[in-house]
Amino acid sequence: MSGTGALPLAGLKVVEFTHMVMGPAVGVILGDLGAEVIKIEPLGGDNTRRLKGSGAGYFPMYNRNKRSICLDLKAPEGKKIALQLLEKADVVIENFRPGAMDKLGFGYEAVKKLNPRAIYCSEKGFLKGPYENRTALDEVAQMMGGLAYMTGPPGRPLRAGASVIDVTGGMFGVIGILAALQQRNSTGQGQLVQASLFETTIYLVGQHMAQFAVTGSPAAPMPARVSAWAIYDVFDTKDDDKVFVGVVSDTQWKVFCEAFGLKDFAADESLAANNGRVAQRDKVKPRIEALFKTYTKAELMAKLEQTGMPFAPIGKPHEMFDDPHLNAAGGLVPLTVADGDKKGTKMKLPAVPVEMAGVRPGVRFDVPRQGQHTRDVLKELGYDAAAIDALIKDGKAEAE
């Protein structure tokens, strides 16, 4: 997808008031798909830029394909500029605490009066209900929604190893926005779209809720679960490494037995069907564990590759930079991230995981420096150079 005209959301104007992960995730997906995204930051820039430790990757990952303008939104001049942008927006995104945007004068009702066609996406902790005014985080939602319980071993709730609820909640926001845009084609009217951390978590654990409804037994945490398959585990190899292997159909079982010379298992009719194998897991699994210990990791994966079995090495995030599959066809996109000097740090980060007409969306705008596009955006709104200089000098706007 090279060239703006080839992108499916080309021409869509998005104004974003966001921080952290959930809100920016909405904007980056829309931006990757071709929308023009203007990120309004406070003077000094989004605080997410300055996070350390596990938060150091938030801004680089979720803010490419956006332009940055820094404004004092509490000053009349800054507010006026923001309203000018909102007046022309197709989509507005925000993920601040409940009521914050209303206090600034940029809540849904205010934007609706100014621009009835705007789709206003609020990414929150909770949808309507007793919890709606609570403050939430990804981890809060995982803990109270049952995901942390399912992830950790019994008695040791553990959040997932990535911001899965923030990102998935952002994806649901995008789904709502696209549906609202389609509806606007018929009605001519925008609407409020809301997505949330808690309800996203509940949707993800819905399979475990359904399991309880069907069986009457609560789902056990994943480390203690009763697997639906006899072979669906991480196995040790001869060279003290590990490989995940799953055998999830009766056909795969036949292929698996043939490939690894398990003639007695193949001939055992009680193991021919999946439920029979699960019932005899204590018999099957130790045999496979011993077998796999006779192979090195490379040998085992090569053999599994030939059979078409589901398998996986135990990868680490930093190893994905060199993954041959990701590097072959646009799975990683090149970026330069500002790090205090004009050169910045060059890196490759994951592309949006969709392919359209055989092509992966790429990067049109690098991760913006704070206020990098303030002058350009103000010029597009009709401000001349003297007016822009005055706004910056008076501390109402900031440009690099």
JONOR-V881905 format. One record per helix or strand. SS is the DSSP state (H for helix, E for strand). FROM is the first residue (numbers start at 1). LEN is the number of residues. Records with the same first field share a line. If there is no record, write none. Layout:
BEGIN
SS = FROM-LEN / FROM-LEN
END
This chain:
BEGIN
H = 4-3 / 22-11 / 47-4 / 53-3 / 58-5 / 76-12 / 100-5 / 108-7 / 138-8 / 147-5 / 164-24 / 197-8 / 206-10 / 222-3 / 250-10 / 263-5 / 269-3 / 274-6 / 281-12 / 297-11 / 317-6 / 324-5 / 374-7 / 385-9
E = 13-5 / 36-7 / 67-5 / 91-4 / 119-6 / 191-6 / 231-6 / 242-6 / 310-4 / 332-6 / 345-6 / 356-1 / 359-1 / 397-2
END
